[in-house]
Amino acid sequence: MSTLLYGTGIHPLIYKAENFGTGKTVTAYIWSPTYVKSALQTFTENEEGFYYLAYNFTVVGTYHAKLYEDAVAKTPGTYRVIAAFNDLSASDINTQVADVLKVDTIAEMAQGAPPASPTFEEAVNYLYRKLRNETQTTATEDAVLDDAGTTKLFKAVLSTTSTTFTKGEFGSGA
């Protein structure tokens, strides 16, 4: 979950329901920077599975939320509130970018086919795993294993004729 940046005051929190579901009751508890839990907040359905909540960020700091669909916990939320957006210096931005590139880590993905439209993080993760992890190639399959070397994360079908070698699209390792 990424951290969203806001200034103090009332701002819309946007939530996308699982599978863009409509007719859901979307709620959240939000903890202030001093860890005071809010009353249960109810989002309003906008359209096509999107919901919003106008929330008043009263103090500077980091707020945390737990979001629910039909009373089932779905996702956490993190909201960083600053006094004003002009409080960000080039150095602040550089520090945050450097932190993402040099400190933050990407967990190994679960077994499954690489997505056709990956996020940047997913694209980097699949490339990294293909370069780093053990691969097993037979006459008919090219598979990338997990870090432990026990599970095929993703694999592609290999085939050949007398003149053409074909590597199929990577899919789930299952």
Secondary structure as GFF3:
##gff-version 3
##sequence-region A 1 174
A	DSSP	beta_strand	3	7	.	.	.	ID=ss1
A	DSSP	beta_strand	9	16	.	.	.	ID=ss2
A	DSSP	three_ten_helix	18	20	.	.	.	ID=ss3
A	DSSP	beta_strand	26	31	.	.	.	ID=ss4
A	DSSP	beta_strand	41	42	.	.	.	ID=ss5
A	DSSP	beta_strand	44	47	.	.	.	ID=ss6
A	DSSP	beta_strand	50	57	.	.	.	ID=ss7
A	DSSP	beta_strand	61	69	.	.	.	ID=ss8
A	DSSP	beta_strand	72	82	.	.	.	ID=ss9
A	DSSP	three_ten_helix	85	87	.	.	.	ID=ss10
A	DSSP	alpha_helix	90	102	.	.	.	ID=ss11
A	DSSP	alpha_helix	120	132	.	.	.	ID=ss12
A	DSSP	beta_strand	135	137	.	.	.	ID=ss13
A	DSSP	beta_strand	141	145	.	.	.	ID=ss14
A	DSSP	beta_strand	152	160	.	.	.	ID=ss15
A	DSSP	beta_strand	165	167	.	.	.	ID=ss16
A	DSSP	beta_strand	171	172	.	.	.	ID=ss17
###
